[in-house]
Amino acid sequence: MPYLESAQHLSASAAGALMTLFVLGMICIGPVVGMLTSRHPARRSWMLLTVIAADALIWTAVLTYPGPAPHWLLVLLVLVLSAGGPGSVVGFDIARTSNPRANLGVAQAMVNMGGFSATLVVLAVMGAVMTALGGFTPEAFRLAWLVQYPVWLAAAIGVLVMRRQARDHDAARGPGEVT
């Protein structure tokens, strides 16, 4: 909300409408991600990489736009970002199916803590950047959002490195066998 109001110069009601669209987008995208995950389990890592790439691309478009972004671009931003929640659940599915039953608690805790820890670090660094640059100014927001890029890169590398191990485990388990 502060970004939409301060940097994008939207009214509180317009920013609120975008937040509502974000929730509706998650509600609509969630079942699609679930269906795709169940029908194409070997492609789950591609879903994660697609969400990461889409986030990076849409933020790049918004952040490089001179001045406030047009409303259609902000709507697209919100819709792309609404895939993040459902997309992150794919990580839990990979952890569930790619680890021995005895390790599921630890595996799912690692997925959960990794996501939350990354979020907290990004938020703290963004806050520090914005404080150093004078608060809720368009330029401060623009630079603070850049903090996400190294995290996306680390996440993409992690997915690429770990997907081979997950696929090898799935292949060794055999068809129809559930962990």
N, C-alpha and C positions, 0 to 999 in steps of 0.2 A: 504494500500500500504506500509506504513513504516514497519508494522509487517512482511509482506511477503518478503520485501527486506532485512530488518535488521535482523530479527530473523530467518526467514526461508531461507535466502540467495538466493532468487530468483532474476533473472534479472528483470529490469523494464518492459520488454516486456512480460515475463512470468507472472508477477504479474498483469499486465494489461489484459492479456488473462483470468486470473481467475476472474477479476472484470467484464469482458464482460460475462463470463459464469454465474456470479451472476445475472446480469440483464436478461439474457436469461432464467435462471432458474425461476426468478420471473414471467416473461412473460408466461412461460409454466405452472407453479404451480398455478398462480392466478385463471385461469378459472376452474381448477380442484377443488380448495377450494370453489369457488363460487357454482359450481354444487353440491358438497357434502353438503354445508351449506343449499342450497335450498331443496335438497332431503331428508336430515336427520337433521332437525332443533333441534331435541331432543339430538343430538349427537355433537352439536357445542362445548360444553365445553370439550369433549374428543379431538376434533381437537386442541383446544388451549393447552390442557395438553400434547398432542403428540408433538406439535411444541416445547414447553418448554423442554420436556424430550429429544427430539432429539438434541436440541441445547446443553443441558448440557452433553449428552453422547458424541457428536462429539467433543466438546471442551475438555472434559476429555481425550479422546483418543489422541487429538493433543498435549495437554499440558503435558501429562505423557509420551509421546514418547521421548526417549532419543535423544537429538540433533534435527536437522531439520526433520520435518515429511516428509515421502515419498510423491511424487507428487500425487499419487492416493488418499491419505488421505486428502490432501489439496483440491483436486477436490471434494471429498465427503463433506468436511467442507463447501465449498462454496455452493454446491447444497443444503445442509441441511439449511444453513443460509438463502438461497434465499426463503425459505418457510416462514420466519419471517414476511415479509411485508404483503403478502396475509393472513397469519394467524392472524395478528393483526386486520385486517379488520373484522374478525369474532366478535371481541368485539363490534364493531359498530353495527353489525347486532343484537347481543343479546340486546344491549341497546335500539335499535329501536323497537324491538318486545316485550320487557319485561317491558316497562314503559308506563304510560298513555301519550297520545298525548300531553297534556299540559306540560309534563316534558321532552320531547324529546331533546330540546336544551340543557338543563342542563345535561341530561344523556350522550349525545354524547360529550359534552364539557369535562365531567369528564373522559370519555374514552380517548379522545384526549390528554388532559393535563396530565393524569396519565402516558401514554406512553412516551410523550415527557419529562416530569419531571424525570421519572426514567432514561431515556437515558442521560439526562444532568447530573444527579447526578453520574451515572456510569462513564461517560466520565471525569468528574471533578476529581473523586476519582482515576480513572486510571491514569490520568495525574499527580496527586500528588504522587502516588506510583512510577511512572516511573521517575519523577523528583528526588524523594528521593533516588532512586536506580541508578541514573546516566544516565538516558536517554534511548535511543533506543537500549538497549542490549537485547539479548535473555532472560536472567534471569529476567530483569525488565518487559519485555512483559509477560513472563510466570506468574509472580506474579500479574501483573496488571489485566490480564484477569480473575483472580479469583474473582474480585469484582462483576462479573456478577452472581455468584452463589447465594448470599443472595437475589438478586432481583428476580431471577427465583423462588426461594423458596417462597418469598412473593407473587409473581404472581400466582403460583400454589395454594397456600392457598386461595388467593382471589377468584380464579375461583371455587374452591371446595365449599367455603362458599356461594358464590353468585349464583351458578348454581341452587341450590334448590329453591331459591326465584324466579329466572327466570322461572324455570319449573312450579312452583306453579302459577305464573302469567299467563303463556301460557295456562295452563289447565283451569284456571278460565275464560279465555277469550272465549274459545270454538273453535272448528275447523272452519277454513275458515275465521275467523274474524281477520282483520288486524288492528293493532294499528296505 
